[in-house]
Amino acid sequence: MVPVPKSEMIQNSKGVQPVGQSSTRNTSKDRIYQDIRRSIILGEYKPGQRLNLEKLAADFQTSVTPVREALLDLASRDFVT
C-alpha cells in the first residue's frame, strides 16, 4: 500500500482518512482515483503522458463520469494537469 501524505488527509467525525475516500462506502470514483494515483506514483504513467478519458473508462469498465470526477480530484491535488 502506498503511504498517503498528511497533506492528503482529512479530519472528520470518523477520524483521519485519505481525501477522496468515503468512510461509509468506496465509490467508483474513489476506486478509480486511488488506482490512477497509485499508477502515477509507481511510474506506470510517465510525466506528460496524456490520459484518455474514454480509454480509462473502458479499462475500468465504467462510464466516463466517475473517471472524469477522479481526474478532476487528481488535478486539484496536482497529480495531473
Backbone as numpy.savetxt, mean C-alpha at the origin, in Angstrom:
# Nx Ny Nz CAx CAy CAz Cx Cy Cz
8.61 -10.18 7.70 7.76 -9.00 7.70 8.65 -7.76 7.70
8.27 -6.77 6.91 9.01 -5.53 6.80 8.63 -4.63 7.97
9.63 -4.11 8.73 9.29 -3.22 9.84 8.67 -1.92 9.32
7.74 -1.39 10.07 7.05 -0.16 9.69 7.67 1.01 10.46
8.15 2.04 9.73 8.72 3.20 10.41 7.68 3.90 11.28
8.16 4.55 12.35 7.26 5.26 13.25 6.43 6.31 12.52
7.00 6.90 11.46 6.28 7.93 10.72 5.06 7.37 10.02
4.97 6.06 9.89 3.83 5.44 9.24 2.91 4.75 10.24
3.01 5.08 11.49 2.16 4.50 12.52 1.13 5.54 12.94
-0.04 5.06 13.30 -1.08 5.95 13.81 -1.52 5.46 15.17
-2.01 6.37 15.97 -2.54 6.04 17.30 -4.06 6.13 17.20
-4.72 5.10 17.66 -6.17 5.13 17.71 -6.63 4.40 18.96
-7.93 4.21 19.07 -8.46 3.58 20.28 -8.02 2.13 20.44
-7.56 1.50 19.37 -7.10 0.12 19.42 -5.59 0.03 19.67
-4.94 1.17 19.83 -3.49 1.18 20.03 -2.79 1.73 18.80
-1.51 1.42 18.68 -0.71 1.89 17.56 -0.72 0.82 16.47
-0.91 1.25 15.22 -0.91 0.32 14.10 -0.41 1.03 12.85
0.03 0.29 11.84 0.49 0.94 10.61 -0.65 1.68 9.93
-0.30 2.82 9.33 -1.26 3.59 8.55 -1.74 2.70 7.40
-3.01 2.81 7.07 -3.56 2.04 5.96 -4.06 0.68 6.38
-3.91 0.33 7.64 -4.42 -0.95 8.10 -5.57 -0.71 9.06
-6.66 -1.36 8.80 -7.83 -1.25 9.66 -7.70 -2.23 10.81
-8.08 -1.81 11.98 -8.00 -2.70 13.14 -9.10 -3.75 13.12
-10.19 -3.50 12.39 -11.29 -4.44 12.39 -11.33 -5.32 11.15
-10.82 -4.82 10.02 -10.81 -5.62 8.80 -9.70 -5.14 7.88
-9.27 -6.03 7.05 -8.22 -5.72 6.10 -8.86 -5.66 4.72
-9.04 -4.46 4.18 -9.72 -4.28 2.91 -8.81 -4.63 1.74
-9.39 -4.73 0.56 -8.61 -4.98 -0.65 -7.56 -3.90 -0.82
-7.97 -2.65 -0.62 -7.02 -1.53 -0.76 -5.86 -1.70 0.20
-6.13 -2.09 1.43 -5.08 -2.26 2.43 -4.09 -3.36 2.02
-4.64 -4.48 1.54 -3.77 -5.59 1.11 -2.92 -5.18 -0.09
-3.53 -4.48 -1.03 -2.80 -4.04 -2.22 -1.73 -3.03 -1.82
-2.09 -2.08 -0.96 -1.13 -1.09 -0.45 0.08 -1.79 0.16
-0.17 -2.76 1.04 0.93 -3.45 1.71 1.77 -4.25 0.73
1.14 -4.91 -0.23 1.89 -5.70 -1.21 2.77 -4.82 -2.09
2.22 -3.72 -2.58 3.01 -2.83 -3.43 4.11 -2.17 -2.62
3.81 -1.73 -1.41 4.82 -1.11 -0.53 5.96 -2.07 -0.27
5.63 -3.32 0.04 6.64 -4.34 0.29 7.50 -4.56 -0.95
6.86 -4.61 -2.12 7.60 -4.80 -3.37 8.55 -3.64 -3.64
8.12 -2.42 -3.32 8.99 -1.25 -3.49 10.18 -1.36 -2.56
9.93 -1.66 -1.30 11.01 -1.75 -0.30 12.00 -2.86 -0.66
11.49 -3.98 -1.17 12.36 -5.10 -1.53 13.04 -4.92 -2.89
12.73 -3.83 -3.58 13.38 -3.55 -4.85 12.78 -4.27 -6.04
11.61 -4.85 -5.86 10.95 -5.54 -6.97 10.44 -4.55 -8.01
10.15 -3.33 -7.59 9.86 -2.23 -8.49 11.05 -1.29 -8.42
11.59 -0.95 -9.56 12.78 -0.10 -9.62 12.39 1.37 -9.54
13.29 2.23 -9.03 13.00 3.67 -9.01 12.69 4.16 -10.43
11.61 4.92 -10.55 11.21 5.46 -11.84 10.37 4.52 -12.68
10.23 3.27 -12.24 9.43 2.31 -13.00 7.97 2.72 -12.96
7.32 2.69 -14.11 5.90 3.03 -14.18 5.06 1.84 -13.75
4.08 2.12 -12.92 3.14 1.09 -12.48 1.84 1.28 -13.25
1.41 0.25 -13.95 0.22 0.31 -14.79 -0.99 -0.11 -13.97
-1.95 0.80 -13.85 -3.13 0.57 -13.03 -3.89 -0.68 -13.46
-4.13 -0.82 -14.75 -4.89 -1.97 -15.25 -4.15 -3.28 -15.04
-2.82 -3.27 -15.25 -2.03 -4.49 -15.05 -2.03 -4.89 -13.58
-1.86 -3.90 -12.69 -1.90 -4.20 -11.26 -3.26 -4.76 -10.86
-4.33 -4.17 -11.39 -5.67 -4.66 -11.08 -5.82 -6.11 -11.54
-5.31 -6.42 -12.71 -5.37 -7.80 -13.20 -4.51 -8.71 -12.33
-3.32 -8.26 -11.95 -2.44 -9.06 -11.10 -3.09 -9.37 -9.75
-3.80 -8.37 -9.20 -4.46 -8.56 -7.91 -5.87 -9.13 -8.05
-6.28 -9.36 -9.28 -7.61 -9.91 -9.58 -8.72 -9.09 -8.92
-8.67 -7.79 -9.20 -9.64 -6.86 -8.63 -9.93 -5.76 -9.64
-10.85 -4.89 -9.30 -11.11 -3.73 -10.15 -10.01 -2.70 -9.94
-10.02 -1.65 -10.75 -8.98 -0.63 -10.62 -9.18 0.25 -9.39
-10.38 0.31 -8.84 -10.66 1.22 -7.73 -9.78 0.97 -6.50
-9.69 -0.24 -5.94 -8.81 -0.42 -4.77 -7.33 -0.22 -5.11
-6.95 -0.51 -6.34 -5.55 -0.28 -6.76 -5.28 1.22 -6.80
-6.21 1.97 -7.39 -6.05 3.43 -7.45 -5.97 4.02 -6.04
-6.83 3.56 -5.14 -6.82 4.06 -3.76 -5.50 3.72 -3.07
-4.99 2.51 -3.29 -3.71 2.11 -2.69 -2.58 2.98 -3.24
-2.59 3.23 -4.55 -1.55 4.07 -5.15 -1.62 5.50 -4.64
-2.83 6.01 -4.42 -2.97 7.36 -3.85 -2.39 7.41 -2.43
-2.64 6.36 -1.63 -2.06 6.29 -0.28 -0.54 6.21 -0.36
-0.02 5.41 -1.28 1.43 5.29 -1.44 2.03 6.62 -1.89
1.34 7.33 -2.77 1.82 8.64 -3.21 1.84 9.65 -2.08
0.84 9.58 -1.20 0.80 10.52 -0.08 1.93 10.28 0.91
2.53 9.09 0.84 3.67 8.75 1.70 4.98 8.69 0.93
4.96 9.25 -0.29 6.15 9.38 -1.14 6.77 8.04 -1.56
5.99 6.98 -1.62 6.48 5.71 -2.15 6.41 5.71 -3.67
5.41 6.39 -4.23 5.27 6.54 -5.67 4.94 7.99 -5.98
5.16 8.37 -7.25 4.83 9.74 -7.66 3.90 9.71 -8.84
